[in-house]
């Protein structure tokens, strides 16, 4: 019974800073502001569309860069393997 009371007290003490952080967050401030203004404005939507298009382009560029890096890595790996095969000494067969 005593541990339950201690647990509840600990929970209350932990909730105070968590609530302070959440209530002071920029996300909550924007949510409250958007509720006051009646939601997103047309300018906000257009800005979001532009930012989304930019992000999509960046993701495409990064995908192409990753593919080039993968191809380069495979090429270098093949070069290293062929160099190892050439430089490996050939042992005579044992009888």
Backbone as CSV, one residue per row, in Angstrom:
resi,resn,N_x,N_y,N_z,CA_x,CA_y,CA_z,C_x,C_y,C_z
1,UNK,0.818,-1.192,0.000,0.000,0.000,0.000,0.862,1.257,0.000
2,UNK,1.948,1.230,0.811,2.836,2.385,0.889,3.550,2.603,-0.437
3,UNK,3.899,1.521,-1.123,4.599,1.665,-2.402,3.685,2.282,-3.454
4,UNK,2.380,2.015,-3.370,1.434,2.603,-4.324,1.339,4.107,-4.135
5,UNK,1.331,4.553,-2.877,1.292,5.995,-2.601,2.589,6.651,-3.081
6,UNK,3.707,5.979,-2.822,4.990,6.497,-3.295,5.046,6.574,-4.812
7,UNK,4.465,5.564,-5.467,4.440,5.556,-6.927,3.613,6.709,-7.472
8,UNK,2.465,6.958,-6.864,1.599,8.059,-7.302,2.291,9.399,-7.090
9,UNK,2.967,9.574,-5.971,3.704,10.818,-5.704,4.816,11.004,-6.730
10,UNK,5.552,9.925,-7.011,6.623,9.992,-8.007,6.053,10.329,-9.384
11,UNK,4.921,9.740,-9.718,4.295,10.007,-11.007,3.876,11.469,-11.134
12,UNK,3.324,12.023,-10.065,2.920,13.433,-10.074,4.137,14.335,-10.233
13,UNK,5.220,14.017,-9.520,6.432,14.832,-9.629,7.045,14.755,-11.017
14,UNK,6.934,13.614,-11.673,7.471,13.489,-13.029,6.576,14.161,-14.062
15,UNK,5.297,14.201,-13.817,4.375,14.809,-14.770,4.500,16.325,-14.820
16,UNK,4.909,16.946,-13.743,5.027,18.405,-13.712,6.030,18.904,-14.752
17,UNK,7.292,18.402,-14.778,8.216,18.906,-15.818,7.818,18.469,-17.226
18,UNK,7.230,17.280,-17.351,6.812,16.827,-18.676,5.719,17.737,-19.218
19,UNK,4.746,18.075,-18.381,3.692,19.003,-18.819,4.258,20.376,-19.156
20,UNK,5.224,20.837,-18.382,5.827,22.142,-18.664,6.514,22.139,-20.025
21,UNK,7.207,21.055,-20.341,7.903,20.955,-21.633,6.893,20.908,-22.773
22,UNK,5.862,20.101,-22.624,4.868,19.957,-23.690,4.096,21.258,-23.894
23,UNK,3.698,21.894,-22.812,2.914,23.121,-22.939,3.722,24.279,-23.500
24,UNK,5.054,24.224,-23.372,5.904,25.299,-23.871,6.490,24.971,-25.246
25,UNK,6.084,23.869,-25.853,6.684,23.447,-27.117,6.187,24.317,-28.272
26,UNK,7.027,24.513,-29.273,6.624,25.292,-30.451,5.470,24.637,-31.213
27,UNK,5.418,23.312,-31.189,4.346,22.615,-31.896,2.999,22.973,-31.289
28,UNK,2.923,22.977,-29.979,1.664,23.327,-29.322,1.301,24.783,-29.582
29,UNK,2.319,25.672,-29.586,2.048,27.081,-29.882,1.472,27.240,-31.294
30,UNK,2.025,26.521,-32.262,1.506,26.602,-33.634,0.097,26.027,-33.721
31,UNK,-0.132,24.936,-33.003,-1.464,24.347,-33.014,-2.497,25.309,-32.451
32,UNK,-2.171,25.953,-31.346,-3.091,26.918,-30.746,-3.295,28.098,-31.685
33,UNK,-2.211,28.560,-32.298,-2.318,29.701,-33.224,-3.169,29.348,-34.437
34,UNK,-3.001,28.123,-34.959,-3.798,27.737,-36.119,-5.265,27.584,-35.751
35,UNK,-5.543,27.168,-34.529,-6.940,27.074,-34.074,-7.568,28.463,-33.963
36,UNK,-6.762,29.431,-33.518,-7.279,30.795,-33.380,-7.575,31.414,-34.739
37,UNK,-6.704,31.135,-35.725,-6.879,31.731,-37.044,-7.818,30.929,-37.929
38,UNK,-8.272,29.807,-37.442,-9.205,29.013,-38.235,-8.512,28.012,-39.133
39,UNK,-7.325,27.609,-38.827,-6.616,26.609,-39.623,-5.549,27.240,-40.497
40,UNK,-5.143,26.491,-41.483,-4.108,26.952,-42.392,-4.673,27.935,-43.407
41,UNK,-3.887,28.916,-43.715,-4.282,29.874,-44.745,-3.800,29.377,-46.105
42,UNK,-4.260,30.004,-47.161,-3.857,29.607,-48.510,-2.356,29.799,-48.703
43,UNK,-1.813,30.864,-48.100,-0.370,31.105,-48.193,0.430,30.008,-47.519
44,UNK,-0.082,29.518,-46.380,0.598,28.428,-45.684,0.611,27.159,-46.528
45,UNK,-0.508,26.886,-47.171,-0.609,25.689,-48.001,0.339,25.787,-49.187
46,UNK,0.401,26.943,-49.831,1.304,27.130,-50.967,2.762,26.991,-50.530
47,UNK,3.098,27.565,-49.385,4.462,27.451,-48.872,4.808,25.996,-48.580
48,UNK,3.866,25.271,-48.021,4.101,23.854,-47.736,4.286,23.060,-49.021
49,UNK,3.512,23.384,-50.064,3.657,22.697,-51.346,5.038,22.942,-51.942
50,UNK,5.507,24.199,-51.853,6.836,24.528,-52.378,7.921,23.786,-51.605
51,UNK,7.794,23.787,-50.286,8.790,23.105,-49.458,8.772,21.605,-49.720
52,UNK,7.593,21.023,-49.918,7.484,19.604,-50.208,8.136,19.273,-51.543
53,UNK,7.922,20.122,-52.550,8.538,19.896,-53.856,10.066,19.946,-53.750
54,UNK,10.574,20.897,-52.973,12.022,21.001,-52.775,12.548,19.750,-52.087
55,UNK,11.836,19.289,-51.068,12.264,18.089,-50.347,12.229,16.853,-51.246
56,UNK,11.209,16.753,-52.098,11.140,15.620,-53.017,12.324,15.636,-53.976
57,UNK,12.684,16.811,-54.484,13.845,16.922,-55.362,15.122,16.520,-54.638
58,UNK,15.257,16.955,-53.394,16.447,16.611,-52.614,16.533,15.104,-52.396
59,UNK,15.398,14.476,-52.111,15.384,13.028,-51.898,15.764,12.300,-53.181
60,UNK,15.256,12.760,-54.311,15.632,12.155,-55.591,17.130,12.298,-55.851
61,UNK,17.680,13.485,-55.598,19.115,13.707,-55.782,19.933,12.798,-54.871
62,UNK,19.499,12.666,-53.632,20.212,11.799,-52.695,20.132,10.336,-53.119
63,UNK,18.996,9.940,-53.666,18.859,8.563,-54.158,19.813,8.291,-55.303
64,UNK,19.920,9.250,-56.228,20.861,9.085,-57.338,22.303,9.065,-56.832
65,UNK,22.614,9.912,-55.872,23.969,9.937,-55.321,24.298,8.619,-54.618
66,UNK,23.321,8.069,-53.921,23.542,6.786,-53.244,23.786,5.678,-54.264
67,UNK,23.042,5.689,-55.359,23.242,4.673,-56.384,24.638,4.798,-57.010
68,UNK,25.081,6.029,-57.251,26.431,6.228,-57.788,27.489,5.730,-56.807
69,UNK,27.308,6.018,-55.534,28.254,5.536,-54.530,28.276,4.017,-54.471
70,UNK,27.102,3.407,-54.597,27.024,1.940,-54.574,27.762,1.356,-55.777
71,UNK,27.549,1.957,-56.953,28.231,1.486,-58.156,29.743,1.659,-58.033
72,UNK,30.185,2.794,-57.525,31.616,3.035,-57.336,32.225,2.042,-56.361
73,UNK,31.513,1.757,-55.298,32.012,0.811,-54.305,32.141,-0.577,-54.902
74,UNK,31.160,-1.002,-55.695,31.248,-2.312,-56.340,32.417,-2.370,-57.314
75,UNK,32.639,-1.298,-58.048,33.752,-1.248,-58.987,35.089,-1.360,-58.257
76,UNK,35.241,-0.606,-57.180,36.490,-0.640,-56.418,36.687,-2.014,-55.785
77,UNK,35.606,-2.621,-55.310,35.701,-3.956,-54.718,36.184,-4.964,-55.756
78,UNK,35.646,-4.878,-56.991,36.098,-5.791,-58.045,37.565,-5.548,-58.375
79,UNK,37.996,-4.284,-58.411,39.405,-3.987,-58.673,40.300,-4.585,-57.595
80,UNK,39.901,-4.427,-56.347,40.706,-4.971,-55.253,40.767,-6.488,-55.296
81,UNK,39.654,-7.119,-55.620,39.652,-8.581,-55.698,40.524,-9.076,-56.839
82,UNK,40.471,-8.413,-57.974,41.298,-8.843,-59.104,42.772,-8.587,-58.818
83,UNK,43.086,-7.514,-58.086,44.479,-7.246,-57.725,44.984,-8.292,-56.743
84,UNK,44.154,-8.747,-55.844,44.560,-9.782,-54.895,44.807,-11.103,-55.610
85,UNK,43.964,-11.414,-56.601,44.134,-12.666,-57.344,45.435,-12.648,-58.134
86,UNK,45.790,-11.508,-58.690,47.012,-11.406,-59.481,48.256,-11.467,-58.603
87,UNK,48.176,-10.858,-57.415,49.362,-10.788,-56.565,49.517,-11.993,-55.648
88,UNK,48.526,-12.838,-55.557,48.612,-14.016,-54.681,49.597,-15.004,-55.286
89,UNK,50.556,-15.487,-54.482,51.521,-16.452,-55.020,50.825,-17.785,-55.271
90,UNK,51.228,-18.393,-56.361,50.645,-19.684,-56.710,51.518,-20.782,-56.133
91,UNK,50.936,-21.610,-55.312,51.667,-22.721,-54.691,51.622,-23.932,-55.615
92,UNK,52.717,-24.653,-55.673,52.710,-25.863,-56.505,51.828,-26.918,-55.850
93,UNK,51.230,-27.765,-56.659,50.375,-28.786,-56.078,51.199,-29.763,-55.245
94,UNK,50.654,-30.213,-54.158,51.358,-31.147,-53.277,50.994,-32.568,-53.672
95,UNK,51.997,-33.474,-53.564,51.747,-34.874,-53.952,51.575,-35.747,-52.746
